[in-house]
Amino acid sequence: MTRDQIKQAVIDIISDVLPDDDCSELEPDKNLRDQLDLDSMDFLDIVMELRKQYGVEVPEEDYPKLATLAGCIDYLEPKLQDQ
């Protein structure tokens, strides 16, 4: 997957988890929790969807790496390069 495809996949997952929030204007380097009404359960839902849809296991110690959209892309790029 390209970086743009990964970005869109993350946005799609966030949109599924938070259907009432507008994800079209997310700032890549701003904390997702600051931009969205995202609580810890929503975050876990996003992580679970990444695993379900793409087979990506995210250990709990790596959760801070997914705090921003850019962080998600950087973290997922090497894991999804063959998809």
C-alpha positions as CSV (number, residue, x, y, z in Angstrom):
1,M,0.0,0.0,0.0
2,T,1.1,3.5,-0.7
3,R,1.2,6.2,2.0
4,D,-2.0,7.8,0.4
5,Q,-3.7,4.4,0.5
6,I,-2.7,3.9,4.1
7,K,-4.0,7.4,5.0
8,Q,-7.3,6.7,3.3
9,A,-7.6,3.3,5.1
10,V,-7.0,4.9,8.5
11,I,-9.5,7.7,7.7
12,D,-12.1,5.1,6.6
13,I,-11.6,3.1,9.8
14,I,-11.9,6.2,12.0
15,S,-15.1,7.2,10.0
16,D,-16.6,3.8,10.7
17,V,-15.8,4.0,14.4
18,L,-16.9,7.6,14.7
19,P,-19.6,8.0,12.0
20,D,-20.7,11.4,13.4
21,D,-17.3,13.1,13.1
22,D,-15.9,14.7,10.0
23,C,-12.6,13.1,9.1
24,S,-12.1,14.9,5.8
25,E,-10.1,17.7,7.3
26,L,-7.8,15.9,9.8
27,E,-4.5,17.6,10.4
28,P,-1.7,14.9,9.9
29,D,0.5,16.1,12.8
30,K,-2.2,17.0,15.3
31,N,-3.2,14.5,18.0
32,L,-6.3,12.6,16.9
33,R,-7.9,12.8,20.3
34,D,-7.6,16.6,20.1
35,Q,-9.3,16.7,16.7
36,L,-12.0,14.1,17.3
37,D,-14.3,13.0,20.0
38,L,-12.1,10.0,20.5
39,D,-12.1,8.1,23.8
40,S,-10.0,5.1,24.8
41,M,-12.6,2.6,23.6
42,D,-12.9,4.3,20.2
43,F,-9.1,4.1,19.9
44,L,-9.2,0.4,20.8
45,D,-11.9,-0.1,18.2
46,I,-9.6,1.5,15.6
47,V,-6.7,-0.8,16.6
48,M,-9.0,-3.8,16.4
49,E,-10.2,-2.8,12.9
50,L,-6.6,-2.5,11.7
51,R,-6.0,-6.0,12.9
52,K,-9.3,-7.3,11.4
53,Q,-9.0,-5.6,8.0
54,Y,-5.2,-5.7,7.5
55,G,-3.8,-8.3,9.9
56,V,-1.7,-5.6,11.7
57,E,-1.0,-6.4,15.3
58,V,-0.4,-3.3,17.4
59,P,1.2,-4.0,20.8
60,E,0.0,-1.8,23.6
61,E,3.4,-0.2,24.0
62,D,3.1,1.1,20.3
63,Y,-0.3,2.9,20.9
64,P,1.4,6.3,21.4
65,K,2.9,5.9,17.8
66,L,-0.7,6.0,16.5
67,A,-1.6,9.3,18.2
68,T,-1.6,11.3,15.0
69,L,-2.6,10.5,11.4
70,A,1.0,11.0,10.3
71,G,2.1,8.7,13.1
72,C,-0.4,6.0,11.9
73,I,0.9,6.2,8.4
74,D,4.6,6.0,9.5
75,Y,3.8,3.1,11.8
76,L,1.7,1.2,9.3
77,E,3.7,1.8,6.1
78,P,6.4,-1.0,6.7
79,K,3.7,-3.4,7.9
80,L,1.4,-2.9,4.9
81,Q,4.0,-2.5,2.1
82,D,3.1,-5.9,0.6
83,Q,-0.6,-5.3,0.6
